């Protein structure tokens, strides 16, 4: 089996030097934790990877033919360690391979680089990209179910086995071509993903001049862990408290799309660095070419602002261009000046603001009531003592979590009339006048929800996956919340279950499946999920296996999830998902290739499992309870107990 991988280069937008400075908190607790905003870029390393008896690196990429020589060695710990300590070009990859062998007892891999369009030794950390690539190859091929953060950490520790002394922010390329905020607190590192609401047009350029990075780092490190004079105290302040304020503002401006303020902040950050940090290494950080480029009138006319990159000095420069045309013009201009310039765009990234609720089924298990009333309009007494149709409870779950638009999958256009009457048609004045004030206000609330609704129709019942895929245009390459149409939820806390899902997505930027523990004797009635806990509270798991309705014996042998206490639990889907664009793409591929179950239906679980194998899917135990109305026994329980439970 061959797997295609891409790992981008990374660029530090704000907070250079703060990663190693924050690490000195192990010796001086008064040092402020480091903060940085780092992004993957559009250029990077492309490769195919496959299992192999040895550890092998090869390339057909012409971009690196002058420095590349194919390499192969045994999966032997000492041999890999020796190569890692050498100055060989492959020392980085060997360092990661030795770590994987030592801690995960894996076999070999063959990493074949097909293309590399990122420049080397230009502040983009090509070595970190190689390390992440190797870590990801082992993870995917041996199904280790490591999170992106896990791959990042392994890449870091693997590179530390070489002669390199990489920074902690280098491996941010593991998170792909999107910005992340990184916090460096002694040995701890925290990564926060955030959303961008409009494209940001960046230009990066290698100045093709000379600088001594080793000298810069050596001189700056002399000011740590304890400042001995005013100059060193200013550096501590600039890389600590002031840097944190800059990163706070940068994150706000990037999220809101305030490009003018963001560009001005870049200029301000450069001024602070020149004033408070550069004096510790003046011969390297005076950087005449960098400052000449930043002050070039032509450059300034095309940009909102600019600043140095990485360790600073006459190494590389970055700019925020005013628009796409300015980006292209600036790239060409810098290249004409003898620099190596590249453009990259930080695309808009959204939090979850859309939801899908499929209700297209016939409800045969609830016959004969469903002859006349679809189950999405079955009445349920809510905890506010209002009698609501099931669908209204689900829609309120979405709206209260901040969802802006909801797509409902109906079985036919005739079913649309029920929604038109309930959510779009106001009550008559006579009817409205009979209601108390609180219910009149609630009537307005219902009509407001109706404005958020979109409908698609599953005229042919081709399975749950097909119903979801019908919403692909509605999703429009954004993450979407998916709720089952015959399940309602009750949170145990002040944050409803959908909001918990969205919060988890914003942290991990991966597809999510909510899970809950069920008795082992019931596993044959559900799809069962097995995974490995990735948090100390045992609320989050990296899913490693999905199995539809297994036998009790098989589940006991293969599907138990172990708690730290040693107890084994069995987990089924809780009924909420966050689907990413990759899942819609996989559903489309499966539909085109005729991938169906024994009933001829397209399954969502199949697509989820395929995406899981390539990119990972996280399971989350929500702090709440699930109420099913899809079968008579569960409906009886829901009707009897749902409204009695308080949020």
Secondary structure, DSSP 8 states (H G I E B T S, - for coil): --EEEEEEEEEEEE-TTHHHHHHGGGT-TTS--EEEEEEEEEEEEEEEEEEESSEEEEE--GGGTTT---EEE-S-HHHHHHHHHS--TTHHHHHHHHHHHHHH---EEEEEEEEE-S-SSSSS-HHHHHHHHHHHHHHHHTT----HHHHHHHHHHHHHTSS----TTGGGGGG-SSEEEEEEETTEEEEEE---SS-EEEEEEE------HHHHHHHHHTT-SS--SHHHHHHHHIIIIIHHHHHHHHHHHHHHT-HHHHHHHHHHHHHHHHHHTGGGGHHHHS-HHHHHHHT-HHHHHHEEEEEE-TT-SSSEEEEEESSHHHHHHHHHHHHHTT-EEEEEEE-------EEEEE--S--GGGTTGGGTS-GGG-EEE-TTS-EEEHHHHHHHHHHHTT--EEEEEES-GGGHHHHIIIIIS---HHHHHTS-HHHHHHHHHHHHHHTTEEEEE--S---HHHHHHTTHHHHTTS-EEEEETTEEEEESSSS-HHHHHHHHHHHH-S-EEEEEEE-GGGGGGSEEEEEEE-STTS-EEEEEEEEES--HHHHHHHT-EE-TTS-EEEEEEEEEEEE-HHHHHHHHHHHHTT---TTS---HHHHHHHHHHHH--EEEE-SEEEEE-SSHHHHHHHHHHGGGS--
